[in-house]
Amino acid sequence: MDLHVTLAGRGDLATRIYRELLDAIVDGRLRAGERLPPTRELGARLEVSRNTVAAAYERLTAEGFLVARVGSGTFVSDQPLRTRPRSAASGGVTPRRLFSALLEKTTTLGAPALAYDFRVGVPDGRLFPIETWRRLLAHELQASAVRDAAYRDPAGHPALRAAIARAAGLSRSVRAAPDDVLVTQGAQQALDLIGRVMLDPGAVVAVEEPGYPPARLLFESLGATIVPVPVDEEGLVVDALPKSARLVYTTPSHQFPLGVPMSLARRAALLDWAERADALIVEDDYDSEFRFSDRPLEPLQSLDRTGRVVYVGTYSKTLLPLLRLGFLVAPAALAPALRLARQLSDWHGHLPTQAALARFLDDGQLGRHVRKATRAYAARHELIVEILERDFADVLQIVPSAAGLHLSAYSLVDCDVPRAVRQGVGIEPLAGYYAVPPGRAGLVLGYGAIPLDRIPEGLRRLRACF
């Protein structure tokens, strides 16, 4: 064990060592049953006599914190002890006022899942082909594959960039060569890189209203001025865009959170507007792989002929959020700056995972997984719609949606959300997705995390909360 003991402070050397070890036990750094270094070894490290260390050990043993075992060494006692983790020192420094304000707008992640979990944006981890993934990742972690320890291309693993270009071209008609692709740690990092490359302090960013809060808050954290733009049944209302916008963030294939697709006419209008305004469009295609009906419309990126669109994709929904894998496809004029931004942040991410994903794509595993998952999600979507239309017609108006991992509904009467949570039903109010309160009343129901057989009882409990 590499045990650090400082000899600063008052008292003789044995007392100082005693105090340091006691603190380490009480705050949990030294855990029950752990073996301490031999007195001679620790004394040599601290440049004190062995007897000085032994005196500290003996005092802790007498007080019951240590146990000496003949022939084995000295160990932390197994007796139950209420530890208190050591916190970092608190000082007078404070974050920028901007971040203090953002803390009040963000939702804490990591809340425990409820029995009837309708959380938004969470895929079903049980559908993930874990054995296939483990085999691919183990292959990439072989000694021969990681022997070269040099830093690599900030754009990501070359094989993955080529695989993404092929897959996005086939499944979504995205126009991309491998050099146009930059691998990221999820969509959120892609948005961060774009924002740092494109936005001066105070630059205007237009976002959908309602829209995706993490994107809005990210651009705000970079010092941008956020302008919410309404969404109607055809998607983002282009006529409402501010003329001064430098960047427009949109989810045209499956508007988040309402689920409506942007019409072809509206897409053409948005591209025309971006050219006139000399603005960039960020197209977040976050879960378009899961479609239950209708042919998907062409992405903005494939319609763009003037280099105005950055296409952002993620594998957090199709695979797992914990993998932290996403990508962006950028116009040639932005690619060098985006690569530099990635290098200055975390360089290139976890390359063995990227290499495993490249093989996963090239072997056709992703396509098979998406088809399997789509069947499961389609059944859940169909069941939820059926129950809402039958039992909630007087309290909810469903927003039509044919893709993704969630659906939205406008409330006709109030829903007691805290009561639903007490009933074990995890739901999200639609109003929470609006930048300007109060927002329209409604609910957003995710079906990625809830098994099919739990949906009826979950919705029965929810119905009682209106």
C-alpha positions as CSV (number, residue, x, y, z in Angstrom):
1,M,0.0,0.0,0.0
2,D,1.3,3.4,-0.9
3,L,0.3,5.2,2.3
4,H,1.0,8.9,2.5
5,V,1.6,10.3,6.0
6,T,2.4,14.0,6.5
7,L,4.5,14.9,9.6
8,A,3.5,18.5,9.6
9,G,1.8,19.9,12.7
10,R,2.2,19.8,16.4
11,G,3.3,17.0,18.8
12,D,6.1,14.4,18.7
13,L,6.6,12.3,15.6
14,A,4.7,9.3,16.9
15,T,1.7,11.5,17.8
16,R,1.7,13.0,14.3
17,I,1.8,9.5,12.7
18,Y,-1.0,8.3,15.0
19,R,-3.2,11.3,14.1
20,E,-2.7,10.8,10.4
21,L,-3.5,7.1,10.5
22,L,-6.5,7.7,12.8
23,D,-7.9,10.3,10.3
24,A,-7.4,7.9,7.4
25,I,-9.4,5.2,9.3
26,V,-12.2,7.5,10.4
27,D,-12.7,9.1,7.0
28,G,-12.6,5.7,5.2
29,R,-9.4,5.9,3.2
30,L,-8.1,3.0,5.2
31,R,-10.9,0.4,5.2
32,A,-11.7,-2.4,7.6
33,G,-9.3,-5.4,7.1
34,E,-6.7,-3.5,5.1
35,R,-3.0,-4.3,5.9
36,L,-0.7,-1.4,7.0
37,P,2.9,-1.3,5.9
38,P,5.4,-2.9,8.2
39,T,6.8,-0.5,10.8
40,R,10.3,-0.8,9.3
41,E,9.1,0.0,5.8
42,L,6.9,3.0,6.9
43,G,9.7,4.3,9.1
44,A,12.1,4.2,6.2
45,R,9.7,6.0,3.9
46,L,9.1,8.7,6.6
47,E,12.8,8.8,7.5
48,V,11.9,8.2,11.2
49,S,12.9,5.3,13.4
50,R,11.0,2.0,13.4
51,N,10.2,2.5,17.1
52,T,8.4,5.8,16.4
53,V,6.1,4.1,13.9
54,A,5.6,1.2,16.3
55,A,4.5,3.6,19.0
56,A,1.8,5.0,16.8
57,Y,0.6,1.5,15.8
58,E,0.5,0.4,19.4
59,R,-1.6,3.3,20.5
60,L,-4.1,2.7,17.7
61,T,-4.1,-1.0,18.5
62,A,-4.8,-0.2,22.2
63,E,-7.8,2.0,21.1
64,G,-9.2,-0.8,18.9
65,F,-8.6,0.8,15.5
66,L,-5.8,-1.7,14.6
67,V,-5.3,-5.4,15.1
68,A,-1.8,-7.0,15.2
69,R,-1.7,-10.6,13.8
70,V,1.5,-12.5,14.6
71,G,3.2,-13.5,11.4
72,S,0.8,-11.6,9.2
73,G,1.2,-7.9,10.1
74,T,-1.0,-5.1,11.4
75,F,-4.5,-4.6,10.0
76,V,-7.4,-2.1,10.3
77,S,-9.9,-3.5,12.8
78,D,-13.0,-5.2,11.4
79,Q,-15.1,-3.7,14.1
80,P,-18.0,-1.5,12.7
81,L,-17.0,2.1,12.5
82,R,-19.1,5.0,11.3
83,T,-16.7,6.7,8.8
84,R,-17.0,10.2,7.6
85,P,-15.4,10.8,4.2
86,R,-12.9,13.6,4.1
87,S,-14.1,16.6,2.0
88,A,-11.9,19.0,0.1
89,A,-11.1,22.2,1.9
90,S,-13.7,24.9,1.4
91,G,-12.3,28.3,0.4
92,G,-13.4,31.8,-0.6
93,V,-13.3,31.1,-4.4
94,T,-16.6,31.0,-6.2
95,P,-17.6,30.0,-9.8
96,R,-18.5,32.6,-12.4
97,R,-22.0,34.1,-11.8
98,L,-23.1,32.4,-15.0
99,F,-22.5,29.0,-13.6
100,S,-24.1,29.8,-10.3
101,A,-27.2,30.7,-12.3
102,L,-27.0,27.6,-14.4
103,L,-26.8,25.3,-11.3
104,E,-30.4,26.5,-10.5
105,K,-31.6,25.4,-14.0
106,T,-30.1,22.0,-14.2
107,T,-31.6,18.7,-13.0
108,T,-29.4,16.4,-10.9
109,L,-28.6,13.2,-12.6
110,G,-28.4,9.8,-11.0
111,A,-31.9,9.8,-9.3
112,P,-32.9,6.2,-8.5
113,A,-35.1,4.5,-11.1
114,L,-38.7,4.0,-10.0
115,A,-40.7,0.8,-10.4
116,Y,-42.6,2.2,-13.4
117,D,-39.9,4.1,-15.1
118,F,-41.1,6.4,-17.9
119,R,-37.9,8.5,-17.9
120,V,-36.9,10.1,-21.2
121,G,-33.9,9.2,-23.3
122,V,-33.0,6.0,-21.5
123,P,-32.5,2.9,-23.7
124,D,-33.2,-0.6,-22.5
125,G,-29.8,-2.0,-21.4
126,R,-31.2,-5.5,-21.5
127,L,-31.4,-5.4,-25.3
128,F,-27.7,-4.5,-25.6
129,P,-25.6,-7.4,-27.1
130,I,-23.2,-7.5,-24.2
131,E,-21.5,-10.8,-25.1
132,T,-20.7,-9.6,-28.6
133,W,-19.5,-6.2,-27.3
134,R,-17.3,-7.9,-24.7
135,R,-15.7,-10.1,-27.3
136,L,-14.9,-7.1,-29.6
137,L,-13.6,-5.0,-26.8
138,A,-11.4,-7.8,-25.4
139,H,-9.9,-8.2,-28.9
140,E,-9.0,-4.5,-29.0
141,L,-7.4,-4.6,-25.5
142,Q,-4.9,-7.3,-26.4
143,A,-1.3,-6.3,-25.7
144,S,-0.5,-6.2,-29.3
145,A,-3.2,-3.7,-30.0
146,V,-2.2,-1.2,-27.2
147,R,1.6,-1.6,-27.3
148,D,2.0,1.7,-29.1
149,A,1.2,4.2,-26.4
150,A,1.4,7.4,-28.5
151,Y,-1.3,10.0,-28.7
152,R,-3.5,9.6,-31.8
153,D,-5.6,11.7,-34.2
154,P,-8.0,14.0,-32.3
155,A,-10.7,13.1,-34.9
156,G,-10.8,9.6,-33.5
157,H,-10.0,6.0,-34.7
158,P,-9.7,6.0,-38.5
159,A,-11.6,2.7,-38.9
160,L,-14.5,4.1,-36.8
161,R,-14.6,7.3,-38.8
162,A,-14.8,5.3,-42.0
163,A,-17.5,3.0,-40.6
164,I,-19.6,5.9,-39.4
165,A,-19.3,7.6,-42.8
166,R,-20.6,4.4,-44.5
167,A,-23.3,3.7,-41.9
168,A,-24.7,7.2,-41.8
169,G,-24.6,7.4,-45.6
170,L,-26.6,4.1,-46.0
171,S,-29.1,4.5,-43.2
172,R,-29.6,8.3,-43.2
173,S,-28.3,9.5,-46.6
174,V,-25.7,11.7,-44.8
175,R,-23.1,12.9,-47.3
176,A,-19.7,12.2,-45.6
177,A,-16.2,11.0,-46.2
178,P,-14.1,9.6,-43.3
179,D,-12.2,12.9,-43.1
180,D,-15.5,14.7,-42.5
181,V,-16.2,12.7,-39.4
182,L,-15.0,13.5,-35.9
183,V,-15.6,11.0,-33.1
184,T,-16.9,12.5,-29.8
185,Q,-17.8,11.4,-26.3
186,G,-21.5,11.6,-27.1
187,A,-23.6,14.3,-28.6
188,Q,-23.0,16.7,-25.7
189,Q,-19.3,16.9,-26.4
190,A,-20.0,17.4,-30.1
191,L,-22.1,20.4,-29.2
192,D,-19.4,21.8,-26.9
193,L,-16.8,21.6,-29.6
194,I,-19.1,23.3,-32.1
195,G,-19.9,26.0,-29.6
196,R,-16.3,26.8,-28.7
197,V,-15.3,26.9,-32.4
198,M,-18.3,29.1,-33.5
199,L,-19.5,31.3,-30.7
200,D,-18.0,34.6,-29.4
201,P,-19.2,35.8,-26.1
202,G,-22.7,37.2,-26.5
203,A,-23.3,35.4,-29.8
204,V,-27.0,34.6,-30.5
205,V,-28.0,31.0,-30.5
206,A,-31.5,30.0,-31.6
207,V,-33.0,26.9,-29.9
208,E,-36.3,25.1,-30.2
209,E,-39.1,25.9,-27.7
210,P,-39.8,23.5,-26.2
211,G,-36.4,21.9,-26.7
212,Y,-33.5,19.9,-25.3
213,P,-32.3,21.6,-22.1
214,P,-28.7,20.2,-22.0
215,A,-28.0,21.8,-25.4
216,R,-29.5,25.1,-24.4
217,L,-27.6,25.2,-21.1
218,L,-24.3,24.2,-22.8
219,F,-24.5,27.1,-25.3
220,E,-25.5,29.4,-22.4
221,S,-22.4,28.2,-20.4
222,L,-20.2,29.3,-23.3
223,G,-21.5,32.9,-23.0
224,A,-24.1,32.8,-25.8
225,T,-27.3,34.6,-25.8
226,I,-30.1,32.1,-26.1
227,V,-33.3,32.9,-28.1
228,P,-36.1,30.3,-27.9
229,V,-37.9,29.8,-31.2
230,P,-41.4,28.2,-31.2
231,V,-42.1,24.8,-32.8
232,D,-45.4,24.0,-34.6
233,E,-46.7,20.9,-36.3
234,E,-44.1,21.3,-39.1
235,G,-41.2,21.8,-36.8
236,L,-39.1,24.9,-36.0
237,V,-40.8,28.1,-37.1
238,V,-38.2,29.6,-39.5
239,D,-40.0,32.9,-39.7
240,A,-39.5,33.4,-36.0
241,L,-35.7,33.1,-36.1
242,P,-33.7,36.2,-35.0
243,K,-31.8,37.8,-37.8
244,S,-28.7,38.0,-35.6
245,A,-28.5,34.3,-34.8
246,R,-25.0,32.9,-35.4
247,L,-26.1,29.3,-34.8
248,V,-29.4,27.4,-34.8
249,Y,-29.8,24.2,-32.8
250,T,-32.6,21.9,-34.1
251,T,-33.8,18.2,-33.9
252,P,-35.6,18.0,-37.3
253,S,-36.1,14.3,-37.7
254,H,-37.8,13.8,-34.3
255,Q,-38.3,17.1,-32.6
256,F,-37.3,16.9,-28.9
257,P,-39.5,16.5,-26.9
258,L,-42.7,16.8,-29.0
259,G,-41.7,14.2,-31.6
260,V,-42.9,16.0,-34.7
261,P,-40.7,15.8,-37.8
262,M,-39.7,19.0,-39.7
263,S,-41.5,19.2,-43.0
264,L,-39.5,19.2,-46.2
265,A,-40.7,22.8,-47.0
266,R,-39.6,23.9,-43.6
267,R,-36.2,22.3,-44.0
268,A,-35.7,24.1,-47.3
269,A,-36.7,27.3,-45.7
270,L,-34.3,26.8,-42.8
271,L,-31.4,26.2,-45.2
272,D,-32.3,29.3,-47.3
273,W,-32.4,31.3,-44.1
274,A,-29.0,30.1,-42.9
275,E,-27.4,31.1,-46.2
276,R,-28.9,34.6,-46.0
277,A,-28.0,35.0,-42.4
278,D,-24.5,33.5,-42.7
279,A,-25.4,31.2,-39.8
280,L,-24.6,27.6,-38.9
281,I,-27.3,24.9,-38.4
282,V,-26.6,22.2,-35.8
283,E,-28.7,19.1,-36.7
284,D,-29.0,16.8,-33.8
285,D,-30.3,13.4,-35.1
286,Y,-30.4,11.8,-31.7
287,D,-32.7,8.8,-32.1
288,S,-33.9,8.6,-35.7
289,E,-32.8,5.0,-36.0
290,F,-35.9,3.8,-34.1
291,R,-38.8,4.4,-36.6
292,F,-42.1,2.6,-36.3
293,S,-43.8,3.9,-39.5
294,D,-43.3,6.4,-42.3
295,R,-40.2,6.8,-44.4
296,P,-37.8,9.2,-42.7
297,L,-37.4,12.6,-44.3
298,E,-34.0,13.5,-45.7
299,P,-31.7,15.1,-43.1
300,L,-30.8,18.7,-43.4
301,Q,-27.2,17.7,-44.0
302,S,-28.0,15.8,-47.1
303,L,-30.0,18.7,-48.5
304,D,-27.2,21.3,-47.7
305,R,-25.2,22.5,-50.7
306,T,-23.5,25.5,-49.1
307,G,-21.7,24.0,-46.0
308,R,-24.2,25.4,-43.4
309,V,-25.0,22.2,-41.5
310,V,-23.1,20.2,-38.9
311,Y,-24.7,16.8,-38.4
312,V,-24.5,15.4,-34.9
313,G,-25.2,11.7,-34.0
314,T,-24.9,9.6,-30.9
315,Y,-24.8,5.9,-29.9
316,S,-26.1,6.7,-26.4
317,K,-29.6,5.8,-27.5
318,T,-28.9,3.0,-30.0
319,L,-26.4,1.3,-27.7
320,L,-25.7,2.6,-24.2
321,P,-25.1,6.1,-22.6
322,L,-22.2,4.7,-20.6
323,L,-20.2,4.0,-23.7
324,R,-20.0,7.8,-24.4
325,L,-19.7,7.5,-28.1
326,G,-21.0,10.0,-30.7
327,F,-19.8,11.9,-33.7
328,L,-20.3,14.9,-35.9
329,V,-20.0,15.5,-39.6
330,A,-18.7,19.0,-40.4
331,P,-18.3,21.1,-43.4
332,A,-14.7,21.1,-44.6
333,A,-14.2,24.7,-43.6
334,L,-14.9,23.9,-39.9
335,A,-13.1,20.5,-39.7
336,P,-9.6,21.7,-38.8
337,A,-10.8,24.0,-36.0
338,L,-13.1,21.3,-34.6
339,R,-10.2,18.8,-34.5
340,L,-8.1,21.3,-32.7
341,A,-10.9,21.9,-30.2
342,R,-11.0,18.2,-29.5
343,Q,-7.3,18.0,-29.1
344,L,-7.3,20.8,-26.6
345,S,-10.1,19.2,-24.5
346,D,-9.5,15.5,-24.1
347,W,-7.4,14.7,-27.3
348,H,-9.1,11.6,-28.7
349,G,-11.1,9.6,-26.2
350,H,-10.9,5.9,-25.6
351,L,-9.5,4.3,-28.8
352,P,-10.0,0.6,-27.9
353,T,-13.8,1.3,-27.5
354,Q,-13.8,3.2,-30.8
355,A,-12.1,0.4,-32.6
356,A,-14.6,-2.1,-31.1
357,L,-17.5,0.1,-32.4
358,A,-15.9,0.2,-35.8
359,R,-16.0,-3.6,-36.0
360,F,-19.5,-3.6,-34.5
361,L,-20.6,-1.4,-37.4
362,D,-18.7,-3.2,-40.1
363,D,-19.9,-6.6,-39.1
364,G,-23.5,-5.5,-39.3
365,Q,-24.1,-5.9,-35.6
366,L,-25.5,-2.4,-35.1
367,G,-28.1,-3.0,-37.8
368,R,-29.2,-6.3,-36.2
369,H,-29.4,-4.6,-32.8
370,V,-31.3,-1.7,-34.0
371,R,-33.9,-3.9,-35.8
372,K,-34.3,-6.0,-32.6
373,A,-34.6,-2.9,-30.4
374,T,-37.0,-1.2,-32.8
375,R,-39.4,-4.1,-32.6
376,A,-39.3,-3.9,-28.8
377,Y,-39.8,-0.2,-28.6
378,A,-42.5,-0.2,-31.3
379,A,-44.5,-2.6,-29.1
380,R,-44.2,-0.4,-26.1
381,H,-45.0,2.7,-28.1
382,E,-48.1,1.0,-29.5
383,L,-49.3,-0.1,-26.1
384,I,-48.9,3.3,-24.5
385,V,-50.8,5.0,-27.3
386,E,-53.5,2.4,-27.1
387,I,-54.0,2.9,-23.3
388,L,-53.7,6.7,-23.5
389,E,-56.4,6.8,-26.2
390,R,-58.7,4.5,-24.2
391,D,-58.2,5.7,-20.7
392,F,-56.7,9.2,-20.9
393,A,-58.8,10.8,-23.6
394,D,-60.4,13.3,-21.2
395,V,-57.1,14.3,-19.6
396,L,-54.3,14.0,-22.3
397,Q,-54.0,14.9,-25.9
398,I,-51.3,12.8,-27.6
399,V,-48.8,14.5,-29.9
400,P,-48.4,12.2,-32.9
401,S,-45.0,10.6,-33.1
402,A,-43.6,7.6,-35.1
403,A,-40.0,7.3,-33.9
404,G,-37.7,7.4,-30.9
405,L,-37.8,6.4,-27.3
406,H,-40.6,8.7,-26.0
407,L,-43.8,10.4,-26.8
408,S,-45.4,13.6,-25.5
409,A,-49.0,14.5,-24.6
410,Y,-50.6,17.9,-23.7
411,S,-52.5,18.0,-20.4
412,L,-56.2,18.9,-20.5
413,V,-56.4,18.8,-16.7
414,D,-53.7,19.0,-14.1
415,C,-51.6,16.0,-13.2
416,D,-50.2,15.6,-9.6
417,V,-46.7,14.6,-10.6
418,P,-45.4,14.3,-7.0
419,R,-48.2,11.9,-6.3
420,A,-47.2,9.9,-9.3
421,V,-43.6,9.7,-8.0
422,R,-44.9,8.5,-4.6
423,Q,-46.8,5.8,-6.5
424,G,-43.5,4.6,-8.1
425,V,-44.2,6.2,-11.5
426,G,-41.3,8.1,-13.0
427,I,-42.6,10.8,-15.5
428,E,-41.4,14.1,-16.7
429,P,-43.5,17.3,-17.1
430,L,-43.5,18.8,-20.6
431,A,-43.2,22.3,-19.0
432,G,-39.6,21.4,-17.9
433,Y,-38.5,21.5,-21.5
434,Y,-39.4,25.1,-22.1
435,A,-36.8,27.9,-21.7
436,V,-39.4,30.5,-20.9
437,P,-41.8,29.5,-18.1
438,P,-44.4,28.5,-17.5
439,G,-44.5,26.4,-20.7
440,R,-47.3,24.3,-21.9
441,A,-48.7,21.7,-19.5
442,G,-48.2,18.1,-20.5
443,L,-46.2,14.9,-19.9
444,V,-43.3,13.3,-21.7
445,L,-43.3,9.5,-21.4
446,G,-40.2,7.5,-22.2
447,Y,-40.5,3.8,-22.9
448,G,-36.9,2.7,-23.3
449,A,-36.4,1.8,-19.6
450,I,-39.8,0.3,-18.8
451,P,-40.5,-3.4,-19.7
452,L,-43.7,-4.0,-21.8
453,D,-45.4,-5.9,-19.0
454,R,-45.0,-3.0,-16.5
455,I,-46.6,-0.4,-18.8
456,P,-50.3,-1.1,-18.0
457,E,-49.9,-0.9,-14.2
458,G,-47.7,2.2,-14.5
459,L,-50.3,4.0,-16.6
460,R,-53.1,2.8,-14.3
461,R,-51.3,4.4,-11.4
462,L,-50.6,7.5,-13.4
463,R,-54.3,7.8,-14.4
464,A,-55.2,8.1,-10.7
465,C,-53.0,11.2,-10.4
466,F,-55.2,13.4,-12.6
